[in-house]
Amino acid sequence: HDKTNVDDSDEAYEVETDEENSDDAYGADTDVDEDNVKEIKSRADDLSLPEIKDIFKGTRFLLKGFKEKENSLLERYIVGYGGEVEMYNSPSVSYIITKSATDRDLRDARETNKSVNVLHPDWIFACCDRLEIVPVHKYML
């Protein structure tokens, strides 16, 4: 065996120690002082956050014809303000939220529920902005 090209030095096996790498983020002290926790908690308890009104409490919605992102946003507003989103139309659905509806869509919706309101999604945002149920006439399809 020819050993002329073999490096016998230990350089390849050196490992940095914590002392050598003291500015490493993983070596930072992450312990939280118990006094700091108590102070932060007491300050957080003093914060006044506005109470979210359940303006849609007990109300069921059907979202129809929206892309995933729009659907998620509307659902977030509805649920955040106490409403429920249904997968299908039923007699318990109060509002169908959609951007457009044909006469046949409206007829089909009212066959399932005579009193359902078919509204443009702007109605949801108007209610949330005013923190109350606003009149539907301007938003009816």
Helices and strands as residue ranges (DSSP letters): G 11-13, G 25-27, H 34-45, E 60-63, H 68-80, E 84-86, E 95-97, H 103-112, E 117-119, H 122-130, G 137-139
